[in-house]
């Protein structure tokens, strides 16, 4: 079976839910559009919204520590700058984040809902046009090989949702762990070219169920005992851009 792009996801708010796309325009040297555009700042952070620069995830609310974030489904409409937060299928907060009132509504809800986090509140939604709130300073796209996730299930003896790994591009039709050999190589997805530069080392965030918010699966231990590493997925930089659509062919160039 030939390799294909199975699904496309971006995460408008760091550590909140994914939004799925049928297609996306990849731009050289950039993340997916709107991916990790926002993050939730806590009071102990040293991130300066007036002089935004990339900071480690410890400066923001994050699933590795704040699993309750997974119970919120975020929907962002960039055309009108509106963020809607849903819980259990119902909207619980809504605001146009390009207006002070809209941001205040989102901030007030987050501060009340996430009260009790180990990170001190109140909490504030922040954004940056200069960088994305990803776990690495480089602007990259994350790739997840679905066959590798399936192979992890041999160890867990239970289904593993690929969304636990919060990747942008899900790839199908590859041998398990083939992506581990891609570092330093270029791959083509449709008419675009990406250069893989790093494997993704996982933290305890992957142990949080993306539907329930429960920390219900010891995936870090499963990776260590089953594969002698804690890696799943790779980072790649967009070298040649263009629009890619789910179902596009994937091939290694060099």
VENTA-V285152 format. One record per helix or strand of 3 or more residues. SS is the DSSP state (A for helix, B for strand). FROM is the first residue (numbers start at 1). TO is the last residue. If there is no record, write none. Layout:
ss=SS from=FROM to=TO
ss=SS from=FROM to=TO
This chain:
ss=B from=4 to=10
ss=B from=19 to=21
ss=B from=23 to=26
ss=B from=38 to=41
ss=A from=49 to=51
ss=A from=57 to=59
ss=A from=67 to=71
ss=B from=73 to=77
ss=B from=82 to=87
ss=B from=90 to=96
ss=A from=100 to=113
ss=B from=124 to=127
ss=B from=141 to=145
ss=A from=146 to=156
ss=A from=162 to=165
ss=B from=169 to=172
ss=A from=178 to=181
ss=B from=186 to=189
ss=B from=192 to=201
ss=A from=204 to=207
ss=A from=219 to=227
ss=B from=231 to=240
ss=B from=242 to=245
ss=B from=249 to=252
